[in-house]
Amino acid sequence: MFKRKSNQIKFEIPLIDAYPHHALAFGLIESNIYDLPYLWGRYIQLVLEKKYFRMDFSIALNVREYIRSCPLLEKYILPREIILAKWSSCVEFIKESICEGYAVYCLMDTYYIKAYKDNYGICHSMHDILIHGFDEKQKVFYGSDNFFHGKYKTCMVHYNEIKNAFYVQRGEDWLEGVFLVQKKNGLGMGLNYNIGHIKKEMENYIKSIPSEWINTYEWERRLQGEQYCYGISIYSELMEYLQSYKQEEYMLDIRPFYVLKQHKQVLMELCKHLFKIGKLKNAGLHYKRMTFLNQQMEIICSCIVKYNITFHPLLIDRVIEKLQSIKEMEQEWLAEFQYSLQENSCFENYCKQNKLRFDDIRLEYRGKWRRTEEMYESILEPASIRYTFFGDGMDVVACKGERYGKVNIYIDGEKANVSLKEAGLKRNDIVFCLRGLNTGYHEFVMEAEQGKDVNHFNIQELNAMIDETKGNQKVSEAAYLGMDRKTQGAWREKYGKDGYEIIGSEKKLPFSMNEFSYFFDHVFYVSLFKKTFDSRALDGQAYFLNAESFGIQFFLSSEQERQVSFYFCDYDYMGRAIHLAILDGDTNKLLVEHQVEDLEKGVYVSFRLKGNIYIKFEKIRGPDVILSGIFFD
């Protein structure tokens, strides 16, 4: 019998939460960027079931089939009768499942749960909820669902509420039992976008035809023919739906429009992921386009909410007009997106572009932000912006006003304090100006200053400056520091004090670096085990690999050297040996080379790096060349 007083399974509030079953999958794996590509690549096609006017991503229209078929999850389903027969109560069953690492996903009667403010104590309505933690002292579970007004969040639900809500009649239980779900531990492959599949899915979307993948439910769907429509044709159905209810003062279902909005968010994420691995040309352009479409869908969702309050027909006219415009733009833009997808890696030196708007793909935002027509504004602390630029100076353009506060700006770790607070509102102001750096690569961070007052801030534009009269000063350097065969998987005490990337597990970058400070070239991901007792493993057994060679392009500060260590471990004893060539990323000049052998027990290789560095990992022997971790000190 377990005796834990509390336990929580790691669960992130997911990007895709239109329906709880999306949030189930994304929330459990959101923290693992290595598995996400599998899902992003299957969230391109949409489908609308006309009979019930239910719209969803095509892969997920049938909830049970979606959960059962997701290869990233371990899942088991138990009838409620078995649970009630074998456990003293459903509360004990849920707690024990969570202690064994399984989140519980099932229908509950919302009449008994206070978090469902629309239904609690008013009407009996079944809804699917994910329970992923408990606190024995407070006698509560941590559950996640679209509890109130469709907003997905995590709430505390008392044991007694769950006891009452759990008793759902078999005839009302369309999930047909209780799912136990956890991230799969065994062999998996992610970060390996199938570009051919993505191109085909985009073509299917543009042409409004079903996806190529087939399961039992998809066959049933296709046999019903005209009951379903796919892809871009959904816009016409939505406009017809709106037109038919325009004069009837009928509450509109916002969910199809919210799914359409989240579809644009998926495309934005695809842009960023594909840009990171060099699989998308003109990624910045496509990202701005998808961001614009997402913004237009936000306006549409807002109009639907307003209509459901006012029933003003002009709001319907505005939505129809915007849907028609989005349809036309999307048809053209997705065709160009599809054409820009690359089977082979094709890198563009994004640092060399000097002027950036606030919505540029190369800016990494952390924390909570909102977009206006002319800027991004932080909503909550902590919030920050990160960017790696090329030049010898930087201008930061932002708004000053009463609702803003103080910010800290760091260039290569050197701090400056700037106040954005000013009476009235002053737009397009150069709030920070720095010159005199060495011409080269520099790391920029802007964040709210922590203090008693909440400091909101904004960003409009960044301008990297280059003084052409100074000549070529940029410097890229590399030096070999040594090897370590003793530490193995116990890296936390010795490596990664500034940051790290554990392949297959987690990533925490140094303060001044951002997700586009380095890029992978021709790399594939394979996970052997996410959990293991192997003393050689960092957190699990996983590789970045390629059959012959792959590369990493680093854009590091030209002002300061940084120690970077790589961990190699031949987990499956295949006799691998690797050659490392460290090159100047601008001139292709060889700076350092090193050979690594006898990888069976794990070995760290450390270098001191500076500037634009390209590292090529080449196979000497064995089936392929591998890498399991990167550490910054």
C-alpha positions in Angstrom: 0.0 0.0 0.0 1.4 3.4 -1.0 2.0 6.0 1.8 2.8 9.1 -0.1 1.3 12.3 1.2 1.3 13.9 -2.2 2.4 13.2 -5.8 2.2 15.0 -9.1 2.9 13.7 -12.6 4.7 16.3 -14.7 2.0 18.1 -16.7 2.4 21.3 -18.7 -0.5 23.5 -19.6 -0.5 22.6 -23.3 -0.5 24.8 -26.4 -3.4 22.8 -28.0 -6.3 22.6 -25.6 -9.4 23.0 -27.9 -10.6 19.7 -26.5 -9.4 17.8 -23.4 -8.0 14.8 -25.3 -5.6 17.1 -27.2 -4.5 18.6 -23.9 -4.0 15.1 -22.5 -1.4 14.2 -25.1 0.3 17.6 -25.4 0.3 18.3 -21.6 2.0 15.0 -20.8 4.8 15.5 -23.4 4.9 19.3 -23.7 8.1 19.5 -21.7 9.8 17.0 -24.0 10.5 18.8 -27.3 12.0 15.7 -28.8 8.6 13.9 -29.0 6.5 16.9 -30.1 7.4 16.6 -33.9 5.4 13.4 -34.1 2.3 15.3 -33.1 2.9 18.6 -34.9 3.2 16.8 -38.2 -0.2 15.2 -37.8 -2.0 18.3 -36.8 -2.3 19.9 -40.2 -5.5 18.4 -41.6 -8.9 19.4 -40.2 -12.3 17.7 -40.5 -15.9 18.9 -39.9 -18.7 16.4 -39.0 -21.7 18.1 -40.5 -24.4 16.2 -38.7 -23.3 17.4 -35.2 -21.3 20.4 -36.5 -18.3 19.1 -34.6 -14.9 20.2 -36.0 -11.5 18.9 -34.9 -8.1 18.0 -36.2 -8.6 15.0 -38.4 -6.4 12.7 -36.3 -8.5 13.4 -33.2 -12.2 13.5 -34.2 -12.8 10.2 -32.4 -11.5 10.7 -28.9 -11.1 7.0 -27.9 -9.3 6.1 -31.2 -7.0 9.1 -30.8 -5.9 8.2 -27.3 -5.6 4.5 -28.1 -3.6 5.1 -31.3 -1.1 7.7 -30.0 2.3 5.9 -30.0 3.9 8.4 -27.6 1.7 7.2 -24.7 1.3 4.0 -22.7 -2.4 3.6 -22.0 -4.7 1.0 -20.4 -8.4 1.1 -20.0 -10.4 -0.4 -17.1 -14.2 -0.7 -16.7 -15.5 1.2 -13.7 -17.0 -2.0 -12.4 -13.5 -3.6 -12.0 -12.3 -0.5 -10.2 -15.1 -0.4 -7.7 -14.8 -4.1 -7.1 -11.0 -4.1 -6.5 -10.5 -0.8 -4.6 -12.2 0.5 -1.5 -13.1 3.6 -3.4 -12.3 5.4 -6.7 -10.2 7.9 -4.6 -7.8 5.1 -3.5 -7.7 3.8 -7.1 -6.7 7.2 -8.5 -4.1 7.9 -5.9 -2.5 4.5 -6.4 -2.5 5.0 -10.2 -0.8 8.4 -9.8 1.8 6.9 -7.5 2.6 4.3 -10.2 3.1 7.1 -12.7 -0.2 7.0 -14.5 -2.5 10.0 -15.0 -6.2 9.1 -14.9 -8.5 10.2 -17.8 -12.2 9.6 -17.6 -15.7 11.1 -17.6 -17.0 12.7 -14.5 -20.4 14.2 -13.6 -19.8 17.9 -13.5 -22.8 18.4 -11.3 -20.6 17.5 -8.3 -17.4 19.4 -9.1 -17.2 23.0 -8.0 -14.6 23.9 -10.7 -17.3 23.4 -13.4 -19.0 26.7 -12.5 -21.6 26.5 -15.3 -22.8 23.0 -14.2 -22.0 22.6 -10.5 -25.2 21.9 -8.5 -27.3 22.9 -11.6 -27.3 20.0 -14.2 -25.9 16.6 -14.6 -23.4 16.7 -17.6 -20.6 14.3 -18.3 -17.2 15.6 -19.2 -13.7 14.2 -19.7 -11.1 15.3 -17.1 -7.4 14.4 -16.6 -6.3 13.8 -13.0 -2.6 14.0 -12.6 -1.8 14.7 -8.9 -3.0 14.6 -5.3 -2.3 16.2 -2.0 -3.3 14.0 1.0 -3.1 16.8 3.5 -5.6 18.9 1.7 -7.6 15.9 0.5 -7.6 17.2 -3.1 -6.7 16.0 -6.6 -5.1 18.1 -9.3 -7.3 17.9 -12.4 -7.1 19.7 -15.8 -10.0 20.4 -18.1 -11.9 23.3 -19.9 -13.6 24.0 -16.6 -15.1 27.4 -17.0 -16.0 29.3 -20.2 -13.9 26.9 -22.2 -10.5 27.9 -20.6 -8.2 25.0 -20.0 -6.6 25.1 -16.6 -5.6 23.0 -13.6 -7.8 23.1 -10.5 -7.9 21.4 -7.1 -10.8 19.0 -6.8 -11.7 17.6 -3.4 -11.8 13.9 -2.8 -15.5 13.9 -2.0 -16.3 15.7 -5.2 -14.5 13.0 -7.2 -16.2 10.2 -5.2 -19.6 11.6 -6.2 -18.7 12.5 -9.7 -17.1 9.2 -10.6 -20.3 7.2 -10.6 -21.3 7.4 -14.3 -23.8 5.0 -15.8 -22.3 2.7 -18.5 -24.8 4.0 -21.0 -23.6 7.6 -20.5 -19.9 6.7 -20.5 -18.9 7.2 -24.2 -15.2 6.7 -23.2 -16.3 3.2 -22.1 -14.1 3.1 -19.0 -11.2 4.8 -17.3 -7.9 5.4 -19.2 -4.5 5.1 -17.3 -2.0 7.2 -19.3 1.7 7.9 -19.1 4.6 8.8 -21.5 5.9 5.8 -23.2 9.3 4.6 -21.9 10.4 2.4 -24.7 12.0 2.9 -28.2 10.8 6.0 -29.9 11.7 8.4 -32.6 10.9 12.1 -32.7 12.5 15.3 -34.0 12.5 13.5 -37.4 10.0 15.4 -39.4 8.8 13.4 -42.3 8.9 16.3 -44.9 7.2 14.2 -47.5 4.3 13.6 -45.1 4.0 17.2 -44.1 4.0 18.3 -47.8 1.3 15.7 -48.6 -0.8 16.8 -45.6 -0.7 20.4 -46.7 -1.7 19.4 -50.2 -4.6 17.4 -48.8 -5.6 20.4 -46.7 -5.5 22.8 -49.7 -7.4 20.3 -51.9 -9.9 19.4 -49.1 -9.3 15.6 -49.3 -8.8 13.1 -46.4 -5.3 12.3 -45.1 -3.5 9.3 -46.3 -3.3 7.6 -42.9 -6.1 5.1 -42.2 -7.5 3.6 -39.1 -10.9 1.9 -38.4 -12.7 5.0 -37.6 -11.3 6.8 -40.6 -12.7 4.1 -42.8 -16.1 4.5 -41.2 -15.9 8.2 -41.7 -15.1 7.9 -45.4 -18.0 5.4 -46.0 -20.4 8.2 -44.9 -19.0 10.5 -47.6 -20.7 13.8 -47.6 -21.3 13.8 -43.8 -17.7 15.1 -43.5 -15.7 17.8 -45.1 -11.9 18.4 -44.9 -9.3 21.1 -45.1 -9.9 24.5 -46.7 -13.5 23.7 -47.5 -14.3 24.0 -43.8 -14.3 27.8 -44.2 -17.3 27.6 -46.6 -19.2 25.4 -44.1 -18.5 27.8 -41.3 -19.7 30.8 -43.3 -22.9 28.9 -44.3 -23.5 28.0 -40.6 -23.1 31.7 -39.6 -25.4 32.9 -42.4 -28.1 30.5 -41.4 -28.3 31.7 -37.8 -27.8 35.4 -38.5 -31.4 36.5 -37.9 -32.3 33.9 -35.2 -30.4 35.3 -32.2 -29.0 31.8 -31.6 -26.0 31.1 -29.4 -23.1 30.2 -31.7 -20.8 27.3 -30.9 -17.3 28.9 -30.6 -15.4 25.6 -30.5 -15.0 25.1 -34.3 -13.6 28.7 -34.6 -11.3 28.0 -31.6 -10.0 24.8 -33.3 -9.3 26.8 -36.4 -7.4 29.3 -34.4 -5.3 26.6 -32.8 -4.6 25.2 -36.3 -2.8 28.4 -37.0 -0.8 28.0 -33.7 0.2 24.6 -34.9 1.5 26.0 -38.2 3.4 28.7 -36.2 5.1 26.0 -34.1 5.9 24.0 -37.3 7.6 27.1 -38.7 9.8 27.4 -35.6 10.7 23.7 -35.3 11.5 23.3 -39.0 13.5 26.5 -38.9 15.5 25.1 -36.0 16.6 22.0 -38.0 17.0 23.8 -41.3 14.1 22.2 -43.1 12.2 25.4 -44.0 13.4 28.2 -46.4 12.1 31.7 -45.7 10.9 30.6 -42.3 10.6 34.1 -41.1 8.1 35.0 -43.8 6.0 31.9 -43.2 6.0 32.5 -39.5 4.8 36.1 -39.9 2.0 34.9 -42.2 0.9 32.2 -39.8 1.1 34.7 -36.9 -1.1 37.1 -38.9 -3.7 34.3 -39.6 -3.7 33.4 -35.9 -4.3 37.1 -35.0 -7.2 37.2 -37.4 -8.7 34.1 -35.8 -8.4 35.7 -32.4 -10.5 38.6 -33.7 -13.0 36.1 -35.0 -13.3 34.3 -31.7 -13.7 37.6 -29.9 -16.5 38.5 -32.3 -18.3 35.2 -31.7 -18.1 35.8 -27.9 -19.5 39.3 -28.4 -22.3 38.0 -30.6 -23.4 35.5 -28.1 -23.9 38.4 -25.7 -25.4 41.1 -28.0 -26.8 39.1 -31.0 -25.7 42.0 -33.2 -25.9 40.8 -36.9 -23.1 43.1 -38.0 -20.7 41.0 -35.9 -21.7 38.0 -38.1 -21.1 40.0 -41.2 -17.6 40.9 -40.0 -16.8 37.3 -39.1 -17.9 36.0 -42.5 -15.9 38.7 -44.3 -12.8 37.8 -42.3 -13.3 34.0 -42.9 -13.4 34.6 -46.6 -10.2 36.7 -46.5 -8.4 34.1 -44.3 -9.4 31.3 -46.7 -8.0 33.1 -49.7 -4.7 34.0 -48.0 -4.3 30.6 -46.4 -4.8 28.8 -49.8 -2.0 30.9 -51.3 0.3 30.9 -48.3 0.2 27.2 -47.5 1.0 26.4 -51.1 4.1 28.5 -50.8 4.9 27.0 -47.3 4.6 23.6 -48.9 7.1 24.6 -51.6 9.6 26.0 -49.1 9.9 22.7 -47.2 13.3 21.1 -47.6 14.2 17.4 -47.5 17.8 18.3 -46.8 19.0 20.9 -44.3 19.4 24.4 -45.7 20.7 27.0 -43.1 20.4 30.7 -43.4 22.6 32.9 -41.1 19.7 34.6 -39.4 22.1 36.7 -37.2 23.3 38.7 -40.2 19.8 40.3 -40.7 20.0 43.6 -38.8 16.4 44.9 -38.3 13.8 42.8 -36.5 10.2 43.5 -35.8 8.6 42.3 -32.6 7.0 39.3 -34.3 10.2 38.0 -35.9 10.7 34.2 -35.6 14.2 34.8 -34.4 13.2 36.5 -31.1 12.6 34.1 -28.3 9.9 35.2 -25.8 9.7 33.6 -22.4 6.8 34.2 -20.0 3.4 35.5 -20.8 2.9 38.0 -23.7 0.2 39.5 -25.7 0.3 41.0 -29.2 -1.1 44.3 -30.3 -0.9 45.9 -33.8 2.5 47.4 -33.1 4.2 45.5 -30.3 4.4 42.6 -27.9 3.6 43.4 -24.3 4.5 41.3 -21.3 1.5 40.3 -19.1 3.1 38.6 -16.1 6.5 38.5 -14.5 9.0 36.9 -15.2 9.0 37.8 -18.9 12.0 38.2 -21.2 13.3 38.4 -24.8 16.4 36.8 -26.1 18.2 37.1 -29.4 21.7 36.5 -30.9 22.8 39.3 -33.3 25.7 40.2 -35.5 27.2 43.7 -35.3 29.0 46.2 -33.0 25.9 47.9 -31.5 22.2 47.6 -30.7 19.2 50.0 -30.7 16.1 48.9 -28.9 12.8 50.5 -30.0 9.8 50.3 -27.6 6.9 52.3 -26.2 7.2 54.4 -23.0 4.1 55.0 -20.9 2.5 55.0 -17.4 1.7 51.3 -17.5 5.3 50.2 -18.1 8.2 49.9 -15.7 11.9 49.2 -15.5 13.8 46.6 -17.5 17.2 45.2 -17.4 19.1 44.8 -20.8 22.1 42.5 -21.0 24.6 42.4 -23.9 27.0 39.5 -23.5 26.1 39.5 -19.8 26.8 43.2 -19.2 23.8 44.8 -17.6 22.1 48.1 -18.2 18.9 49.4 -16.5 16.2 51.2 -18.5 12.9 52.8 -17.4 10.0 52.7 -19.8 7.7 54.6 -17.4 6.6 58.0 -18.7 3.6 60.2 -18.5 1.4 59.8 -21.5 2.3 57.3 -24.2 5.4 57.7 -26.4 5.7 55.3 -29.3 8.7 54.2 -31.5 11.3 55.5 -29.0 14.9 54.3 -29.0 15.0 53.3 -25.3 18.4 51.8 -25.4 21.5 52.5 -27.6 24.9 50.8 -27.4 27.9 51.1 -29.6 31.6 50.1 -29.4 31.3 46.3 -29.3 33.7 44.2 -31.3 32.2 43.4 -34.7 30.9 39.9 -34.2 28.2 37.8 -32.5 26.5 39.0 -29.4 23.8 37.8 -27.0 20.9 40.1 -26.1 18.5 39.7 -23.2 15.7 42.1 -22.1 13.7 41.3 -19.0 11.5 43.0 -16.4 13.3 44.2 -13.3 12.2 42.3 -10.3 10.9 44.3 -7.3 7.9 45.4 -5.3 6.0 46.7 -8.3 5.0 44.6 -11.2 7.0 45.8 -14.2 5.3 45.3 -17.6 7.3 46.1 -20.7 7.1 45.9 -24.4 9.2 45.6 -27.6 8.6 47.0 -31.0 11.9 46.6 -32.9 15.6 45.7 -32.5 18.3 47.2 -34.8 21.7 45.6 -34.9 24.4 48.2 -36.0 27.6 47.6 -38.0 30.3 50.3 -38.4 31.7 49.5 -41.9 34.8 51.7 -41.2 36.0 49.4 -38.4 36.9 46.5 -40.7 36.5 42.8 -40.0 36.9 42.3 -36.3 34.9 39.2 -35.7 36.7 36.3 -34.0 35.8 32.7 -33.8 38.0 30.5 -31.5 38.1 27.0 -30.2 40.4 25.0 -27.9 40.3 21.4 -26.7 40.1 21.1 -22.9 40.1 17.4 -22.3 38.1 14.2 -21.8 36.3 12.7 -18.8 35.5 8.9 -18.6 34.6 8.8 -14.9 31.5 10.9 -14.4 29.2 8.9 -16.7 25.5 9.7 -16.0 26.2 11.7 -12.7 26.6 15.0 -14.6 24.7 17.4 -12.3 27.6 18.0 -10.0 30.2 18.6 -12.6 28.6 19.8 -15.9 25.8 22.1 -17.1 26.1 24.8 -14.3 25.1 27.4 -16.9 22.8 25.2 -19.0 22.4 21.9 -20.8 20.5 19.9 -23.4 19.9 16.3 -22.4 18.9 14.6 -25.6 15.5 13.0 -25.3 14.8 14.6 -21.9 15.1 18.3 -21.2 16.8 21.5 -22.1 17.8 24.5 -20.0 19.8 27.1 -21.8 22.3 29.6 -20.3 20.7 32.9 -19.2 21.9 34.8 -22.3 21.4 32.1 -24.9 18.1 31.5 -26.8 16.6 28.5 -28.7 18.2 29.8 -31.9 21.7 30.2 -30.5 22.6 26.8 -32.1 21.1 24.7 -34.9 21.3 21.0 -35.8 22.3 19.9 -39.3 21.1 16.5 -40.6 20.4 15.1 -37.1 17.9 12.4 -36.2 16.6 11.5 -32.7 16.2 8.0 -31.3 15.2 7.1 -27.7 16.0 3.7 -26.4 14.6 4.3 -22.8 13.2 7.4 -21.2 13.7 5.9 -17.8 16.5 3.6 -16.9 18.8 2.5 -14.0 21.8 2.4 -16.3 24.6 4.4 -14.5 25.8 5.6 -17.9 22.5 7.3 -18.8 22.1 11.1 -18.4 18.4 10.8 -17.6 17.4 8.2 -20.2 19.1 6.4 -23.1 18.7 8.6 -26.2 20.8 9.7 -29.2 21.0 12.4 -31.8 22.5 10.4 -34.7 23.1 10.0 -38.4 24.6 7.2 -40.4 27.7 9.1 -41.6 27.8 12.6 -40.1 25.9 15.5 -38.7 26.7 19.0 -37.5 25.9 21.7 -35.0 26.1 25.4 -35.8 26.7 27.6 -32.7 26.3 31.4 -32.6 28.1 32.3 -29.4 29.3 35.7 -28.1 32.4 37.0 -29.8 33.3 38.8 -26.6 33.4 35.9 -24.1 34.6 32.3 -24.4 32.2 29.6 -23.2 33.0 26.0 -22.2 30.9 23.5 -24.1 31.0 19.7 -23.3 29.6 16.9 -25.3 28.6 13.5 -23.9 28.9 10.4 -26.0 27.8 6.9 -24.8 27.5 3.8 -26.9 24.5 2.5 -25.0 24.0 -0.5 -27.2 27.7 -1.5 -27.5 28.0 -1.2 -31.2 31.7 -0.3 -31.3 31.2 3.3 -32.3 34.1 5.8 -32.7 33.7 9.5 -33.7 35.8 12.3 -35.3 35.1 15.9 -34.2 36.1 18.7 -36.5 35.5 22.3 -35.2 35.4 24.9 -37.9 35.1 28.7 -38.1 31.5 29.1 -39.2 32.2 32.1 -41.3 35.4 31.0 -43.1 35.2 27.2 -42.8 38.7 27.2 -41.4 39.6 24.2 -39.2 40.2 25.3 -35.6 40.4 22.0 -33.7 39.9 18.3 -34.4 39.7 15.4 -32.0 38.9 11.7 -32.2 36.7 9.9 -29.6 36.8 6.1 -29.1 35.8 3.5 -26.5 32.4 5.0 -25.9 30.8 2.1 -24.2 31.1 3.5 -20.6 30.4 7.1 -21.6 32.8 10.0 -22.2 32.6 13.8 -22.0 34.7 15.9 -24.4 35.1 19.6 -23.5 36.1 22.6 -25.6 36.3 26.4 -25.1 34.3 28.1 -27.9 33.8 31.6 -29.1 31.9 33.2 -32.0 30.4 31.4 -35.0 31.4 27.8 -34.7 30.4 24.8 -36.8 31.1 21.3 -35.3 31.0 18.3 -37.6 30.6 14.9 -36.0 31.8 12.1 -38.3 31.7 8.3 -38.1 35.0 6.5 -37.8 33.4 3.1 -37.2 30.2 1.6 -36.0 26.7 1.9 -37.4 26.4 5.6 -37.0 27.7 8.8 -35.2 25.9 9.7 -32.0 25.5 12.4 -29.3 23.6 12.2 -26.0 24.1 15.6 -24.3 25.5 19.2 -24.5 26.6 21.1 -21.5 27.4 24.8 -21.0 29.7 26.0 -18.2 
